[in-house]
Every structure is written in structure tokens, then in C-alpha cells.
Amino acid sequence: MTAGTVVVTGGGRGLGRAIAERLGRDGHRLVIAERDPETAGRAEAALRESGHDALAFVTDIADVDSVRALAHRLDADGDQVVGLVNNAAIADGVGGATFFELADDEFGRLTDVNVRGTWSVTKYLWPLLSRSRGAVVNIASDVAMYGSPRLVHYVSSKAAVIGMTRSMARDAGPHGVRVNAVAPGLIRVEATEGVPDDRYRTYAAGRALDREQTPQDVAGVVRFLLSEDAAFVTGQTIVVDGGFIFR
């Protein structure tokens, strides 16, 4: 993938920030789509301080008008969008209610962001992506294969992202656009601060590799999927969890 603009949703902190930093080292212009204005501003300043060409744009991916505004801004600025990383998601509720105890509104709250938001951003950036014959990487999760207990809404949303990736790849392929997914394991970042310790112990005991996972483990795989090295890879989900899940 030639250097151009790459949009990273939820790129203001944690995994998204690590992905943005990795892509920035390849010379890409980084657009950080982040819901929280303070997080967005801090990320933009830090990335620029590190020598990256970065712009933060306050975006709520669950709000279609907000997503449209992002797409309009990029189009008006003449950005050549060569990549999109759909990283933004809600990841709370881990180790909480069973599926038969879960409050009715909790399921919709996660799917509005994790599923519909991912689709919405890809849809409204499509004219720019198709123009550049770019690539999309959706961030899923290995919980979709593992079937983590007491987490049915999040597991379902990430399983939907994997299925959506396959369907998007078939729609996008005739236009020269590739769509893939990465399914990380459990990573200690801001978004997972509420994860109970027993979940970390489960992953530590089950991994084939004897260390904790880092955001950089995922960032390198995202970079590969956006690059020309993956020019004939589409519709795939790569699990990056140190061998917790084999598939």
C-alpha cells in the first residue's frame, strides 16, 4: 500500500493508538476518529510530537451524522484514503451477566457501536476507499471463537464483525478493495481495565506462548493486512492471541 491517509477509529488510546503509531512509521497520514474530544486532542498532539502527520477528528461511530461529517471532511480536504482500521468498540461488561440475566438494552448498546458503527464508517468512507483501491481491517476478537461466558453481547458483536468482514470482502473485491479482520486476545489497555483478574489468568494458562499480549502484537498484523504484502488476502480473519485459540 502506497503512503496515503489511513483512518483509525478509536485511535486515541490503547490498541488503536498503537496501530496508528505503527502505521505512522510507514509514512501514512493518520486520521484519528475518536469520540472523546480530550482523548482525540491528546493523541493528535502526541503523534505529531513523535513526527507523524496526524489529525484527530471527533467522531461517534454510532451516530450516522457524525460519521458522515468525517467522510465529508476527508473528501473536502482531498485526502487519498488508502486504509481504514475499524478499531472503535465498546468492550465493557466482561465477566458480568449471563445471557439470561443481561438487561434488554445492553445488547443493543454494544451492537450499535461494534457492529452497526463498523458498517457505517466503512459505508461512508467507501467512495474514498474505492477511489484509491484501498484496504480495510476490522478489529474483531478471539472471544467470537472461544465463546467467553458472561459476555454474550460482546461475543455476538465480534462474531458479527467476522461475518460482516467476509460479506464486505465479496462486495468490495470487484472494486479492488480488500477487507480483512484481526481477532486479538486479551490485552491490558485502557478499554480492558474493568476485566476481572480471572479472565487474565484464563488467558495466561491457555496461551501457547508464555507471555502477555501487547498492542504491538496486533499492530504489526494490521500493518501487514493493509500492505501490498497482503495484496491477495481478503475476507480473512487472523487470530492474534499467542495461541489461546487454535482454528
Secondary structure by P-SEA (a helix, b strand, c coil): ccccbbbbccccccaaaaaaaaaaaaccbbbbbcccaaaaaaaaaaaaaaccbbbbbbcccccaaaaaaaaaaaaaacccccbbbcccccccccccccccccccaaaaaaaacaaaaaaaaaaaaaaaaaaacbbbbbbbcccccccccccaaaaaaaaaaaaaaaaaaaaaccccbbbbbbbbccccccccccccaaaaaaaaacccccccccaaaaaaaaaaaacccccccccbbbbcccccccc
